[in-house]
Structures are given as C-alpha cells and as structure tokens.
C-alpha cells in the first residue's frame, strides 16, 4: 500500500503537535475523517522530514511504509517556521 502526503492532514497534525504537551502525540492520535494508518504515515513523514523530533518504528511486514509506532516529542524550529508561514 502506497500513501501520498495529504497537505491538509499534514498541517492538522503539525498544529496538534504544537499544542500538545511533550511526547503526547502518537500513532493513536484521532483526527476526524482520517484513518489511523493515514495519521501514523503522516506523523512519520513529519519526523522524517525534520519538522518534529520523535521516534518512528516500522515493521518488516507488507505495510512497511506505515509505521507501527510513532511518538512525537516536539516541533523543531523548521516545523515551527512551516506552520507560521
């Protein structure tokens, strides 16, 4: 399964991370209208692209592009700048 970045979900998650206490955003984060695998995928992207600090764990199974676990600690300065633009 291949997912593509959804800019609306990406931005919603960035704003959720900005407002959340440290280490409180993970793959179980509920965003109305989106599936959990979409949320996990986008949280992984946010970390991998350097917009947030955190940990991403991928399994070696068939959905290896979708993280099994994601924990976001905080936005980086690049992440803060992105949502301020």
N, C-alpha and C positions, 0 to 999 in steps of 0.2 A: 504494500500500500504506500503510495507516494502522496504526500501532502504538499500543498503550496502555502506560502505565507499569506495570511489574511490580514491586511493592514488594520482593519477595524478591531479585530481581536487582539492583535499585537499591541495597539495603543491602549485598549481597555486594560490589558494585563499590566502594561507599564504603569498606568495610573493606579491600579490596585496595589502594585508593589510599592509605589511611592508613599501611599497612605498606610501601609501595613507595618506593624511592629516587625523587628528583625526576625528572620527565619520563620515567618508565619505564612508564606505563600508557597504552596507545593502543588503537585500534580492533581490533588483532590479539590483544588480551588474551583468553585462553581461560578460559571459565567453564563447567564441566561441566554439560551439559543445556541449554545455550543456544547459539543460532546467532550467528555473527559480526555479522550486521546488528542483532540484538537488543542485543548488547553495545555496538556503535557508537551506536545510538539512545539507550541509557541513559547512556552516557558523555557524549553531547551534552546530554542533559537535566540531568545533574549540573552541568555547566559553565554552561549557560544559566540555571539556577535559582540560581546563585551559591554552590553548595556546594563548588565547586573552581575553581581557576584553570587555564586552559589555552586551547587553540585548537581550533576546530571548523571544518571545511571541508565545505560542501555543494556537490554538483554541481547543474547546472540540468536534470538528466535526470528521468525519471519517478519516481525514488525520492528526491526532494529532501528528504524528512523524515528520511532516513537519511544520516548523514554519510559522506563518502568517507574522511575522515581526522580523527582526534581525538587530541590529545596532552594529557594531564592532568599538570599540574605539581605541584599540592599541594592539600590541602583548605583551604578558607577557615575562619575562625572559625565561621561558620554551619554549615559541613559538620561540623566537629569537634563542635559542640553537638548536631547532629542525631543523630550516631551514639552520642553519650554518653547520650542520653535513653533 
